[in-house]
Amino acid sequence: MATTDISSPYYGMTDQQLMAAISAAQQAYIDLRTGKKVVNVSYAQGGGSRSATFQQTDMANLRLLIAELQQALNPGVRIKRRRPMMPYY
């Protein structure tokens, strides 16, 4: 079930489009981890297409993109992010 959140940038994408975008983003992440310096990710959305270029320093952003796409594909599932560790005195 694709996202029904109208404010989401992935609103209007079908499940197949979201799964294809997740696959492309995951492959880009693997390519970065294996040593390729620049990776391009592109996907079609509604009336146009989007693309992004990632470098080795953008691995955190790429992981966030994968998490956002997975959240859009499964809107009922919340992806928990680790909260900052705070020392107790």
N, C-alpha and C positions, 0 to 999 in steps of 0.2 A: 504494500500500500504506500503510494507516494505521499509526500507531504501535502497537508491541507492548509498549512500556514501561509497566508497570502503575502506576508512580509518576508518570507524566505526567498533567497535568490534562486532556489531550486524549484520554486512553485511552478507547476505546469509541466514538469518533466515526468515522463512515464517511468514505470519501474524498470523497463529495459534500458532506457537512457541513463537512469541513475546507476544501474549495475554496470553498464559499460563505462561510465565515468569513474566509478570506484575501481574497476579493473585497470583502467588506464593510469589512475593515480597510484594504485598499489604497484604497478609495474614501474612507474617513474621512481617511486621510493626504492624499489629493489635496485634499479639502475644506479641511483645515487649511492646506495650502500655498497655497490660493487665497484665503484670507482669512476663512473662516467661523470664528467664535470657539469654538463648542462643537459637538462631533460625538458622536453616540451610536452604539455598535456593539453588536449583540446577535446571539446565535446559540443554537441549541438543542443540548443535549448530553444524551444518555441520557434520564433521566426528568425533566429540568428544562431551564431555559434560563439563559443568562448574559448580562449586559450590562455595558458599561463606557462611561463618559463621559470624553472627552478634551478638553483645552483646548490652546491654542497652545503652552503651556509643556510639554505632555506629548508632543511630537513624538518624542522619543527613546524613550519608553515605547511609543508606537504602533509605531515601527519594530521594537522588540524583540518586540512581540506578533506582527507579521507574520513575523519570522524564526522565532519559536517555532512558529507554525502551519505554516510551510513545513518546518521540521524534523520536525514530527509527521507531515506528509503524506509525507515522504521520509526515513524513519529512517536509511537508509544514507548519506545525504549530510550531512556536517558543515558547519555554517556557521561559517566562521572569523571570529573577531572580532579586530580589530587589537589587538595587545598594546601596552601603554604604552611610549612612547618614553623611553629612559633615556640620559642623557648619559654618554659615556665620558670618563674623565679619564686 
